[in-house]
Each structure stands twice: as structure tokens, then as C-alpha cells.
Amino acid sequence: MSHSPELHKHEHVHDDEGAHRHPHHHSHDESKAHQHVHTLKFERYTYLVSPVHAIDPRFKIVAALLIVVGVVAGQPLRPLEFIFLVFVLAAITLLARIPLRWTFSRSLAVLPVALGIALFAPLGHADGLSASAISEAYSEYSWLIWSIVSKAWVSAYVMLLVSSTTPMPKLLKALKALKMPDVFVTMLTFLYRFTDVFVGQLRSMRHAVGSRAPELGGWRLIRLYGNLAGNLFIRAYERGERIYAAMVSRGYTGVLPTAEELTARPTDWLVVITAALMVAVVMLY
């Protein structure tokens, strides 16, 4: 079977992964391996082929927002409601062919922040700062801790599912189609484009420190990293100016073009309706 050497997409399989679809090209020389433009590490599952990946990202975002707003604005989640949501989210994850361990481990990253806020929530209901008043507040409003932590985790997991099943170009185009201001879409686009560059710069700086001062430690190492942080900021600022000047010279008008096409299907509407019904069940139960 012959393939065009230009960049294109079709469903294919790697030895270490399942079926997926992302930009790649084939060489005219059949002796060479099937060559690809690989995605960033945080996009490793966005190009898999599954029913969840096939959902129009606009409807996926709307459905996710319905769930998040419904959970956050509703009453504290009771154990049965929380178990129901966990079961649904786990089922969607398996349907998307994404490892449960991967999603659960990354969703837990929100817990330190949520728990830090939740632990102080009962203090807002204390009648004073005495030990008895604080003890009474925590005894009466301890449910606030569970409410904040559970809602934060569910919200983080839902958004993680959206980002891990939608390629970034489609996600950005969907946000624009949903009338997000162009300036925010552009900021997200640049953040996505230059994340790998920024991480690479940090990695090279770390290797340079390790090769030139392997025994450096304590406050001297902390001071060095402080200086490197300032240096990195200056480099990023200067590089941003050069990139912007280059883009303007090539016709940049404030909106980045994309070739990704969005097509709504009846199943996409069904996803939003299902999300709304699920939220209604949780809120009215």
C-alpha cells in the first residue's frame, strides 16, 4: 500500500500502544520505518481511537462544564453519589482506553491544594478563636472538608478526561468556537506550543549545574537556582519578543489558524443530554 509523503492522519498501531490517529508521514523508502511526528508527553493518550475521543470537543467541553458546575453548586456529595460519579468516570476512562492508574494518579495532584483549603473551611464558622469555639466549629462543620475535597477531585478528574482525550489543536479550536476571547485562546496556544521548549531549557540548565558543580548543596545551591530562575525569565522574555516579531512579519493578526475541523453529530448531542441528566440525578437525589 502506497502512502503520500506529506503529513497526514489515518488509524494505525504501534508495537507498544493500541490503535491511534495522529499526524505522521511515510517514507518513499520502504526499508525505513513508519515515521511520525510524536506529541508531547502530556498528550500521549489524546490521539487514541475510541468513542470518547471521537466526540466533538465542543460538546465534550459543555458536558464537562455541566458536570463540574452541577457538582460544585450542588449539595455536599453523599457517599452513594460520590461512588456513582466515580463509577461513571471510571467507565468513561476505560471506554477511552486510557489506563485508570494514569488518570487517578494525576487527578490526585489537586488534593494537596484542596485539602489545604478544606482544613481551614470550618474556621469561618467559629464564634471566636478560643479552643472551645474552634473545636465546636470543626465538630459541627467537619462535612465541609469532605465536600471541598470530593468536589475538587471530581472536577479535576472530569477536566483531566477532557484534556487527555482531545488533541490540543482541536481543544483550542473548540474553545474559540464556544466564544472564548481570542486573547485567552492565543495565550493557551502559546503555552501549549512552548511548554516543551521551556522544559527543555530547564533540563539543560539542570544538567549544566550538575556537570559544573556536582557537590554544591545547601543555601549555595538554593541561591544558584534563584539566579538561574531570573536568567530563565530573561531568556523567555527575549525569546518571546523575537518569536512575536517573526510572527508579525509573516502575517500574524492575533489569531492562530488551524486546519482541524469540528463536526457535530447526533451522538454529540446525546453526550450533553446524558451529562445534564446525570447532574440532575446527583443534585435531586
N, C-alpha and C positions, 0 to 999 in steps of 0.2 A: 504494500500500500504506500503510495507516494504522498508526501506532505509538503505544503508550501513552507519555504524557509522563513517567511515573515512570522511575526509574533501572532499567535492565535490561541484559542482555547478549544479543548474537547475533553471528554471524560477519559481518564487513563489511570493506571495503577502503578505505584512504586513498590519495590520489594518490601519495604518496611512500613507501608501505610496502605489504607484502603483506597477505594475509588475517590478521586478528587478532580477538580477542574480549575486550573489557574493558567495565567499567561505563560507560554513556553514556545520553543521553536524546535524543529527537527533539522538535522544536518543533511545536506545532499549526500555526504559520505556515509553509507550505511554501516561502515565499520565503527563509526563514532556513536557514543551513547546518546540516548534521548536526552536533550539538553533543556534546562528550564531556567526561568527567572524565579528564584526562590523568594518567598516572602519573609518578612521579619519574624522573629521568634514568637512574638505575641499574636501572630496571625496564622500559626501553624495549622489550626483547625478551620479557618474561615473558608477554605476552598474545597472542603469535603463535599461529597454528593449525598444529600439526604433531603427528606421532605421539609425539614426545618430550614435548611439552607436555601431551599427553593422559594420560600415565602418572600413576597415583595418587602423590601426593608422598610418602606413607609408604613405598611400595616404592622410589621413587626415592632417598630418603634411605638406606634399608637397603642398596640396591645400591651406592650411592656409598661408604658406610662399609665394605662388604665389599672394595671395590677399594682404598680407602685403607689399611685395616688390612693387607690382604694384601701390598700393595706395600711398606709401611713395615716390616712384621715379617719380610718375606722377605729373601733374599739380595740383594746388590747387583745392580741391573739390568744385564744384559749388553746390548750394542748391539742384538742381534736382538730381545730382549724389549722394550727401550725403543722401537724402531721399530714393533713390533707394537702397543704401547699408544698411541703417537702416531697410528698409522693408525686404530685403533678410535675414539679420541677425536675425531679429525678427521671421521670418518664420521658419528658421532653429532651433531657440530656442524652438519654440512651437512644431515643429516636434520631437525634442529630449525630449519633455515632461518635460522641465525644466522651472520653474517659471520665467517669464520675469522680475518681480520685483527683483528677486535674482540676475540675471545676470547684469541688468542695474545698480543696486546699487553698485555692486562690480567693474564694469567697470569704474565707476566714480572716483575710487581711483586714477586713472592715471591723472586726470585733474589738481590737485594742482601742480604736478611736471611739466606737460606740459604747464600749464598756466604761471608758474613761468619763464619758458624758453621763452615762446612766447612773454611775455610782454617786454622783452629786445631785441627781434629779430630786430625790426626796428632801434634800435640804431646803428647797424652795417652799416647802410646805411646813417647815418647822416654825414654831411660835417664838423661837429665840435660839441663842447659841449655847444654851446650857445643855449638859449631858442628858438630862431627862427629856428635854424638848427634842433633841436630835434623835434619841432612842425611840421616842414615840413616833416621830415622823418616819423613820425607817421601818418601824413596825407596821404602821398604817399604810404607807405608800411604797412598800417594797415591790409591789407589782409594776411600778414604773420602770424598774431596772429591767425586768423581763420584757416589758413592752418595747422599750427603746432598742434593746439588743436584738430581739426577734425580728422586729420590723426592719432594722438596718440590715440584718443578714439577708432577709428575703429580698429586699430591694437591690442589694449588691449582687445577689445571685441572678436575679432577673436581668439586670443590665449586663452582667458577665455573659449570660446566654446570648443576648443580642449581639454583643461585640465579638463573641467567639464563633458566631455562625453567619456573620455578614462581612464580606470584604470591605476594607476601609473606603475605597472609591465609591462603592455603592452606598455605604452608610452616609458618607458626606453628601452625595447627591440626594439621598432621601431627606436628609435634614434641610437641604436647600428647597426641595420640593414641598416640605412642610412649613415653609416660610420662615425658617430661622434666618436672622440677619446675615447678610453676606460677610460682614466683618468677622463674625464668630465662626462661620464655615471656613473662611480663609485661615483664621488662626488655628483651627483644628487641623486643617490641611498641612500647614507648615509644621505643626507639632508632630504630625504623623510622618512627614517626609524626612525630618531632620532628627528624629529620635535616635535612629541608628548611627547617624554621624556623631551626635553628642555622646552616645555611649562608647563609640569607638575612640573618641578623643579622651574620655575619662580612662579608658583601658590603657591607652598608650602612655598617659601621664602616670598611672599607677605602676606600669612596667618600668618606666624611666626612674621613678623613685626607688623601686626595688632593686634595680641594677646599679644605681649610684650610691645608695645609702641603705644597704640591706639590714644594718644593725641599728638604724635610727629608730627611736621609740620615745614614749612619754610625751611631755609637753613640746619637745622639739618637733616630733612628728605631727602633732596637732597644729602647731604654728605653720609648719610647711604646707599641710593640707589647706590651711586658711589662705596662705599666699597663692596656692595653686587654684583655689576656688575663684579668687579675684582675677587671676590670669585667664582662667577659663571663661569667665564672664566677658572680659575684654575681647577675647578671641571670637566668642559667639556674636557679640555686638558688631564687630568689624566684618565678620563673615556675612551676617545678616544684611548689612549695608551693601556689600558687594553683590550679593545674590539679588537684592531688590533692584539695584541699578541694572544688572544684567537682564532681569525680567522685564523691566520697563522698556529697555532698548529693544526687546523682542515682542513688544505689543501687549504687555500685561495691563489690564484695565481694572484690576481689583477682584476679578472672579476667575478662578482656575477652571479651564474646560475639562470635561471628562467624556469618555466615549461610552460609559456604562449606561445602559438603557433600563428603564423601570417599566414593568408591565403588570397591571393589576389583573387578577383572576378571581373567579368566584370563591375559590378556596381561601384567598387572602381575606376577603370579607368575612368568611366563616371563622377565621382565626380571631379577628377583632370581636365578633359577636360572642365567641366562646370565652374570650378573656373577660368581657363585660359580664357574662353570666356567672363566671367563676367568682369575680369580685362581688357580685350581688349575693351569691351564696354565702361567702365568707362574712360579709357585712350584715346580712339579715339573719344569719343563723342564730 
